Amino acid sequence: MRLPIFYSVLAMVCFTISKAHSQDEFQIIESRTTKYIKAEVEINQLNEDLKKNALAIQNDGRWLGIDYSSKAETSWAPLVHLNRIKQFALALNDAGPAGDKKLASQTINALRYWAQQRPSSKNWFQNDIASPTAIGEILMLLKSSNTVPSTLQDSLINLMKQGDVIRAAGANKSDIAIHMMYRACLTRDKTLMDSAVDQAFKPITLGNRQGLQYDYSYLQHGPQLQIASYGQVFLNGEYKVASWLLGTSYALPTEKLKILDQYLIGTYLKTIRGRYIDFNTEGRGISRNDVLDKNNITSKAGTHSLLALAKEVNPKNTMVLDEAEQRILQIQAPSFGIKPSHTHFYKSDYTLHNRPAYSFNVRTVSRRTVRTEFGNNENLIGKFLPDGSTNIQRSGAEYYNIMPVWEWDKIPGVTSRDYKVDQRTTIEWGERGVGSFIGGTSDGVYGTTVYQLDYDEVTAKKAWFFFDDEVVCLGADINSLAKEAITTTVNQAWAKGPVRVFDQDIKRIWQDSVGYYFPNQGDIKWTSGKQSGRWSLINANRSKNVVQGKVFKLWLNHDHDPVKGSYAYIVKPNISENEMKSNKALNTKILENTPLVQAVENEDLQMVQVVFYEAGSLTRPNFSVTVDQPCVLLIKALKTKNPILYLSDPTQKLTDLHISFSSEFLEIKEPFPISLPQGDQKGATVNFQFN
């Protein structure tokens, strides 16, 4: 009869221990989150603002000059109210229960005014993320001083119940989960904490409709490239939460930590050259001044910067993250620690090509993805950004804050109509691409990217062939009946130093340690003079002051009504003026540039890269290759008995194809079948070694 009593007592003891452990974990999490919130503040600025705002607050808890009825989507005025209360809360947290009674009273009045007014914005982000997060931070700071009456706190916690965390995706999901964690700490609700942590870490999975993809790119607002922008918010949020939960039962699982680290190190950091990120990764944020400067992710920005948090969460990555930090802080050169790599992100239509001496990246769009969005009055004229725009960086600063003075129909790499006035983007929050033959092949070091352009009454077949020292850029089948002339822009970057033109018929141009070669010449145009503009022209929320600077702009003119037009240029970064003068032979040779086939060979690398727009053959004296389906391929070890083939399907529709190959070393007489990746790997590169 005593046995059931024993088990009852044992169960009660276990429950009590479990409850105590849970409470201990709440205290750990609460302590870390509060410490984090406080560490983000600059003390001198806080004290200055605190004095001013404490004097200006009205007896009913409001501030004159704040439009509490504002519904604005950006720069939402009522949020200023919460930010000022947060200043009060920071001061009261430091002072503890014996804090300033008058300040405590003002804080309560200000919180009560917010609870009574309940301001709202037309932008869901302000209502579902910004406001509840700010309220949560305020209440967490005030918890230790017992400043807020329980009834008022309950009302405010109720106001925090915003955002559908289940339906939210990517960075938005983790942001909502964070203010859920605040609520869980404030209410000591273990069930809520379990749910919040689960949702906070859920975006750290591959294959989401939005968020992280199987190729380790990042999509948000539909299938739209957002590697920096929302991708950086995602990284900050996940590492932040992971740091709060270290050593607890809620800690980030090892398999998720591997995924998070891979995205940070293998994708995000590779889009940064020196101190500045590729403009194509920022989405509509490209229209914000200073956005390309990533100094804010380093230790200089504080102990809770992205790189500091990443090192705290996984100290094993300290060396590689320190290298990145030294490049960004310009302690070391942009080449420091950089290894040659090439990645084509088949889920987001983006190519990343890194060398110690330079980076050269390409942004495209297909019917599977979304064009660079405009919204919230941002990125008003970025109409052509995804049409093959190329980011060519040596120092990294080539495009930093150039956007207000850009001619936006001459974005680097783009073929488009030459408008007299920059064109407004007409479809808000992104527009689906239309092309289907868009993709790329990569062996991890070299690769090919193809973009079949069909936009704004211009069609073309564009391809990029990536090697060590040279990137070959080809265009064929350029057609348009638009009233404007059609151009292909080679570059439009800040002018640095002189421009050197070689040969009377302009076959070579050099500027800022980059050489541009035009093997087929063409109608080549260039300027190097002052251009001016305003940030407000590309982002209505920014300054109307005139910005100007000297810009190097280089383009090919295809004139009006081109029919089956073409171009060819080769970019050779990291070359001196004297080396250009010597006219040393290039390592690459263009084999074909037609509407059917575009192909380039590098004899030194024993490599050929080919785009087949239709089933067909490429035959040269030293080899021949035939395919029965359109594809992109790269052949290595060309002059051996065991060549290696890398191949992809840009349409992402094929299941297999057949290939024949012959050279002086090997002959595959019968068409050889190759199975193509399916499911979530459609568009990825498959490789095969002949023997």
TORKOL-655243 format. One record per residue (C-alpha): residue in one letter; y, x, z. Coordinates in steps of 0.25 Angstrom, whole numbers, plus 5000, padded with zeros to 4 digits. Each point is the difference from the previous one (the first is absolute). Layout:
N
AYXZ
...
***
This chain:
691
M500050005000
R500950125002
L499950054986
P500949904993
I501150035011
F499850154997
Y500249984985
S501249915002
V500750105009
L499650114989
A500649914989
M501349985008
V500150155003
C499850034985
F501149904996
T500950055010
I499850154995
S500249954986
K501249925003
A500650125008
H499750094988
S500749904991
Q501250005008
D500050155001
E500050014984
F501149905000
Q500850095009
I499750124991
I500449924987
E501249955006
S500550135005
R499850074987
T500749894992
T501250005009
K500050155000
Y500049994984
I501149905000
K500950085009
A499750134992
E500649944987
V501450005007
E501150104999
I500650005014
N501450044997
Q500249894989
L499349905010
N500950035011
E501249984991
D499549874994
L499649955013
K501450015006
K500749944988
N499049884999
A499949975015
L501649984999
A499949924988
I498949905004
Q500549865003
N499749925013
D499049914992
G499250124995
R500550014986
W500950114993
L501249964991
G499850054986
I498649974999
D499749884990
Y498849935007
S499949904989
S499750114990
K498849984991
A500250134992
E498750064995
T500550155003
S501050055010
W499749885008
A501249995010
P499249935012
L499150125001
V501250085005
H500049915012
L498550045004
N500350154997
R501249995010
I499149935011
K499050124997
Q501150095004
F500249935013
A498550005003
L499850154998
A501150025010
L499449905010
N498650074998
D500550135003
A500749955013
G498849925005
P500149885009
A501350065006
G500749994987
D501449954997
K500049865004
K501149964991
L499350064988
A498749935004
S500849865001
Q500650034986
T498650034995
I499549875005
N501249924994
A499850074986
L498549975000
R500349865004
Y501049984989
W499050054990
A498949915005
Q501049884999
Q500550044986
R498750044994
P500750064987
S499150014988
S500150074986
K499649964986
N499250135000
W498649985007
F500050145005
Q501249985009
N499449885006
D498550055001
I500150155002
A501450055004
S500449895010
P498749995008
T499950155000
A501450025006
I499749895010
G498750075004
E500650145001
I501149945009
L499149935009
M499150125001
L501250085005
L500449905010
K498749985006
S500150115010
S501349955005
N499649855002
T501349964993
V499649884992
P499749875007
S498649954998
T500449884993
L500950074990
Q499050114998
D498949894996
S501049934990
L500350144994
I498550034999
N499849874993
L501150034990
M499250134997
K498849924995
Q500450024985
G499350054988
D498649964995
V499350135003
I498749964993
R500649974987
A501050125001
A499650124992
G500250155002
A501250055007
N500449865003
K498749975007
S500250125009
D501449975003
I499749865005
A498850055008
I500950105007
H500949895006
M498749925003
M499650135008
Y501449995008
R499749855003
A498650045005
C500650115009
L501049905005
T499049895003
R498850095004
D499249924990
K498850084996
T499549904989
L501450014994
M499950165001
D498650004993
S500549924989
A501350084998
V499350135000
D498949954990
Q501149954991
A500950135001
F498850084996
K499549914989
P500950054989
I499350145002
T498949954990
L499850034985
G500049894990
N501049905005
R500749914991
Q501350075005
G500150125008
L499050124998
Q499250014988
Y498750074997
D500750114992
Y500950025013
S501349944993
Y500749905008
L500549864994
Q500949905006
H500749874995
G498849974991
P499350124993
Q501350084999
L500150155003
Q500650035014
I499550135004
A501350045008
S500849875003
Y498949915006
G499050115000
Q500950085009
V500249885010
F498549985000
L499850155004
N501150005011
G499449875006
E498650045000
Y500250145006
K501049945010
V498949895005
A498950114999
S500950095009
W500249895010
L498549975001
L499450145001
G498950025010
T499949855003
S498949904996
Y501049964988
A500150134994
L500050024985
P498550014995
T499750134994
E499649944986
K501449944999
L500750125005
K499350084988
I500649894990
L501450015006
D500050155000
Q499550004986
Y501249914995
L501050085008
I499550144995
G499349974987
T501149904994
Y501349985007
L500350155003
K499650044986
T501249914995
I501050095007
R500550124994
G500750095010
R500949905007
Y500149894990
I499049894996
D499649954986
F501049894997
N498949924994
T499349985013
E501249925007
G499949874993
R501449935000
G500450105011
I500450094989
S501349935000
R500350055015
N500850125002
D499350125007
V498649934999
L499350124993
D500450095011
K498750015009
N500750085011
N499849885009
I498450025000
T500150145007
S500250045014
K501550024998
A500049855000
G499449995014
T498650015007
H499749864994
S500250044986
L498849974990
L499550145000
A500150025015
L499249875002
A499050044990
K499850145007
E499949935013
V498949904995
N499250114993
P500350145004
K499050054990
N501049984989
T501150085007
M500050124990
V500149924988
L501149905006
D500850135005
E500050054985
A500549874995
E501150005011
Q500450144997
R500249964985
I500849885004
L500950075010
Q500250114989
I499550115009
Q499050034989
A500149984985
P499549874993
S498850084995
F499550045015
G498649955002
I499949924987
K498750014992
P499849954986
S499649864999
H500049884991
T499749855004
H500149884991
F500149875009
Y499249904991
K500449895010
S501550024999
D500250064986
Y500650135006
T499850154998
L500250115009
H500050154994
N500350115010
R500150154998
P500650105010
A501250024990
Y500249854997
S499649865000
F500049904988
N499649865003
V500049874992
R500249855003
T499449904991
V499649855001
S498949914994
R499749865000
R499250035013
T501250055007
V501549965003
R501350064995
T500950065010
E500649885007
F501549975002
G500349915012
N500949985012
N501150054990
E499350144999
N499650074987
L500949914991
I499850084987
G498750075002
K499549934988
F499250114993
L499550085013
P498549984997
D500050024985
G499550145001
S501150065009
T499850155003
N500450075013
I500150154997
Q500350085012
R500250155003
S500950015012
G499849855003
A501549975000
E500049974985
Y500249855002
Y500549995014
N501149895000
I500250014985
M499749854999
P501449945000
V500450094988
W498749994992
E500049934986
W498949915004
D499549984986
K499850154999
I499150025012
P499150134999
G498849974991
V500449864996
T500049954985
S501049885000
R501249944993
D501350075001
Y500949905006
K501550015001
V499949945014
D498950025010
Q499149885001
R499849915012
T498549975004
T499849854998
I498849975008
E500150015015
W498950075009
G499250064988
E499549964987
R498650024994
G499850114990
V499449964987
G499250114994
S498550025002
F499850154994
I500650075012
G499350105008
G499650155002
T498950105002
S500050115010
D499050115005
G500950025012
V500850124994
Y500349954986
G500149874993
T500649904990
T500849885001
V500249894990
Y501049884999
Q500049904989
L501449955001
D500449864996
Y501249955007
D501449964996
E499749994985
V499550155000
T498650044998
A499450145000
K498850085004
K500450115010
A499150115006
W500250125009
F499050125001
F500150085012
F499650155001
D500550115009
D501350054994
E500249894990
V500149854999
V499849954986
C500749864997
L499749924988
G500449874994
A499549934988
D500149864993
I501449985005
N500549864995
S501249915002
L500949904993
A501050005011
K501450014997
E500250135008
A499550144996
I498750045007
T500050135009
T499050085008
T500650075011
V499450145004
N500950025012
Q501249955008
A500250095012
W501250075008
A500550114991
K499850135007
G500550134992
P500250014985
V499249934989
R499450104990
V499749954986
F499150094991
D499849994985
Q501149934992
D499149884997
I499749985015
K498650035003
R500250055014
I500949975011
W500150065014
Q500749955013
D499850025014
S498750094999
V499349894991
G499750024985
Y499949894990
Y499350024987
F500149914988
P498950054990
N500349894990
Q501550005003
G500649864998
D501449955002
I500250075014
K501249965008
W500550065013
T501250005009
S500450085013
G501349935005
K500549915011
Q499549875002
S500549895010
G499649875006
R499849935013
W498949975009
S500449855001
L499749994985
I498550035003
N500049945014
A501049895004
N499950045015
R500550144997
S501350074999
K501049964989
N500650145000
V499950084987
V498950115000
Q500150114989
G499250134996
K499650094989
V498749954993
F499150074990
K499549894991
L499050034988
W499449894991
L499449984986
N500749894991
H499049924992
D501249924994
H500049854996
D498749934996
P499050115002
V498749974993
K498850095005
G501050105005
S499550125009
Y500450115009
A499550125006
Y500550095011
I499550105010
V500550035013
K499950135006
P500550015014
N500250145008
I500550084988
S501250094999
E501050004990
N499550144995
E498649954999
M500549894991
K500850104992
S498750084997
N499449874993
K498650035006
A499049914994
L499649885008
N498649985006
T499849864994
K499849954986
I500249864995
L498849964992
E500449854997
N501149915003
T499749874992
P499949855003
L498550025001
V499850145007
Q500950095009
A499450135004
V500450145005
E499250135002
N500250115009
E499150124995
D500250095012
L499449895009
Q499049964990
M500449865001
V500449884991
Q500649875005
V499949884991
V500549855000
F499249914990
Y500749874998
E498949964992
A498550044997
G500150124992
S499850154998
L500850135003
T499550114991
R500550145000
P499450144995
N499550035014
F499549865005
S499849864997
V500049885009
T499749854997
V500149885009
D499649854997
Q501149945009
P501550035003
C500150105012
V500650125006
L499250135001
L500250145005
I498950114995
K499950135008
A499250134997
L500249964985
K499450144996
T498749995008
K498749944999
N500349915012
P501349934997
I500549905011
L500549874996
Y501049915009
L500349864994
S500649875004
D500349864995
P501449975000
T499749854997
Q499149995013
K499249914992
L498850084994
T498750025006
D499550124992
L500350084987
H499350104991
I500550144997
S499550104990
F500550155001
S499750124992
S500650155001
E499550134995
F499250015014
L499549865001
E499749884992
I499749865005
K499549934987
E499749865006
P501149925007
F499850025015
P500249885009
I501050025012
S500149895011
L501449975005
P500449975014
Q500049855004
G500549915011
D501150075008
Q499850134992
K500449944987
G500950104993
A499650125008
T499550134993
V498550024998
N499550144996
F498850054993
Q499550144997
F499350024987
N498850105000
***
